[in-house]
Amino acid sequence: MRHYNNRTTTPLSVAVAPIKTITTTALLSISVLLTACGGSDYDFNKETTPPITAALPHGPIFDPANSKIPSTNDLLFKDSTDGTLNIPNPDNNPVIDAINELDGFSTSVPIVAEFGMALDPASLVIGDSIHVFEVNKTGAAITAVVREVTADEMLAVAVGDKAMTLALVPRVPLKESTSYLVVLTNKIKGTDGKPAKTPSVYALTKGSVPLTGGDYAALEPLRQLSNNMETIAETQSVTKDSIVLSWSFTTQSISAVLNDVAASAKAGKIVVAPTGKNTHDISAAFPGIADVYIGTLDVPYYLKAPSSSNPTAPLTDYWKGAGGTSLTRYNTTPIANSTLATPLMVTMPNANSGLTMPADGWPVIIYQHGITRVRTDMLIYADAMASVGYAVVAMDLPLHGIDTENPFYGVFHASKTPFPTDVEPSFDVDYVNNETGAAGPDGISDESGKHFMNLRSLLTSRDNIRQGVSNLLVLRRSLKNIPNIDASKVGFIAHSLGGIVGVPYLGVEDKSLPTSLVAAGAPIRTILKDSIPFGVDIKNALAAAGITGDAYEKFLIGTQFVLDSADPFNYAIDAGATHPIHMIEIIGDGTATHIPDQVVSNRTTEMLAALIGATSASNIGQNAVTVGGAKIVRFTQGNHSSVLDPTRGGNYLNVFTEIHRQLASFQAASGAGFIITDGSIIKK
């Protein structure tokens, strides 16, 4: 939690007001997509059973005429003109509108098929009773199998109150912009021991004779697809007679747009000026071995700033291509709406550090702050970095900035600097009451980051993250124009949301840089679900709208569909393969005194670490790190904010000190390793 004067807020208070506007209809539409792509008679308050009124089949449910098909199905591209999904949306539901902007399905959420009987979990075996093939397609037709997905990559489980739903859960991200063929066989059994049977409609499409006349003719295109899929499956030693259902799906592009942005990123106009102060002048708690500078950087802004004609643009706008077109693998270039003069802060070692500036200037750390925080957090790191000869530079995340109740407002707010075109990235908007969260202005600028994770407009949330990545790309390329900075020696430190934005940045940044990620995690839907402050806000707001239980889960999964192309889950492998990475996690010691991170859960940090390829480090002294050989340090004391404040939630000066020693030693070694000094607070 952040405390400015008497105001206390949780990191995702942003979620409360927007979620209340999401109706049951919106969540139903997500449910439709994820469970049956139809079935408006689904009751969120009942057990998870298929929404069918007729007798249920002893097998998978397949009834396209009534929109009852497995989720993530290429049938939902039907009649698309631009390569995006084309889910029918007669009610103009905003959730379906957002999903229809995507050029494919999620790479991370479960693939779901409903059954008419309770499933025997032991019979659900990837590579045996269930096959998932990566395939090549020409149009709708599959032309070849590339490979089979293994059990190490995907888990098959029975879920729901009656175990009547098959969920295929990716253990690692599926490949982006890639087609897959799912084949279910009669080796799948019910809890009664009987094998799954082919649903009647699918049985009609298995035949070799063309379907003609009346309703049968409508199934002929589907028969051709089913025959194609089963013929392909036969090439992989899966007999047609054993197949009870097959379908294909294509994943959305993930990195195409950000790779385009990275390839075209250029240095922006950057100006830095001294404040005449060192860190001790700013706060007596700081040693004062770094001088403080303020600056400004021009960045291309692909979102929209508020205007007289559209004062709430930051709540609704998202990235688009030329002419307002959807960004897809076929259309990867976003169009900037403006150039934003963005405030910067810079610190550099001074004479009190006892160091002499190298001939090429000071090496530099880019720092990215967490949710609701601001660029002034970099002052907390400045002296430790100065002690090893590093400058620090920081800018705010999108829709963050110094608000009127920030203690640094009178010194560092954009309006107080000598740069007249500067604006806070938050735009000092006043959309809500800061005390109650109710919609409507209260005469006080909204809290930093209040509108970043905007669940009323999922595409906006996605592109707030992508804008943060773009800003980092521009900043990295602009460092060469700051006097006394050596832009050939750059490191990166990110905390919490800074790491969530930072991992996609690392995934598309081809210039390797030593990186420390403090309390980061993935995927975003699980962070939101697990987080005590985040999750409570979301659940309470949904509950107030009558949305609980299974509907809540579907809401998070629907959110993930849209956030996928900005989620660290999908960039972590590339990040770990390109940069030397040092991770920090607070796991607690199993007692009530020292508990795990409550903001970004351990399981999300562990998922991110596994994808990055990080292994545990606990040796007193040097711990080596390489590109592809990341390390994670698990602290048994501290909390999510201990890197910022040793007094937050307890006396954690030892944790604060150890973290900053590690951060400094890692950068001093140019990412080759870091030093652990206090082993008493590190898990062995």
Buried (B, 14 or more C-beta within 10 A) or exposed (E): BBEBEEEEBBBBBBBBBBBBEBBEEBBBBBBBBBBBBBBEEBEBEEEBBBBBEEEBBBBBBBBBEBBBBBBBBBBBBEEEEEBBBBBBBEEEBBBBBBBBBBBBBBBBBBBBBBBBBBBBBEBBBBBEBBBBBBBEBEEBEBEEBEEBBEEEBBBBBBBBEBBBBBBBBBBBBBBBBBBBBBBBBBBBBBBEEEBBBBBEBBBBBBEEEEBEEEEEEEBBBBBBBBBBBBEBBEEEEBEBEBBBBBBBBBBBBBBBBBBBBBEEBEBBEBBBEEBEBBBBEBEEEBBBBBBBBBBBBBBBBBBBBBEEEEEEBBBBBBBBBEEEBBBBBBBBBBBEBEEBBBBBBBBBBBEBBEBEBEEEBBBBBBBBBBBBBBBBBBBBBBBBBBBBBBBBBBBBBBBBBBBBBBEBBEBBBBBBBEBEEBBBBBBBBBBBBBEEBEEEEBEBBBBBBBBBBBBBBBBBBBBBBBBBBBBBBBBBBBBBBBEBBBBEBBBBBBBBBBBBBBBBBBBBBEEEBBBBBBBBBBBBBBBBBBBBBBBBBBBEBBEEBEBEBBBBBBBBBBBBBBBBBBBBBBBBBBBBBBBBBBBBBBBBEEEEEBBBBBBBBBEBBBBBBBBBBBEBBBBEEBBEBEBEBBBBBBBBBBBBBBBBBBEBBBEBEBBBBBBBBBBBBBBBBEBEBBBBEBEEBBBE
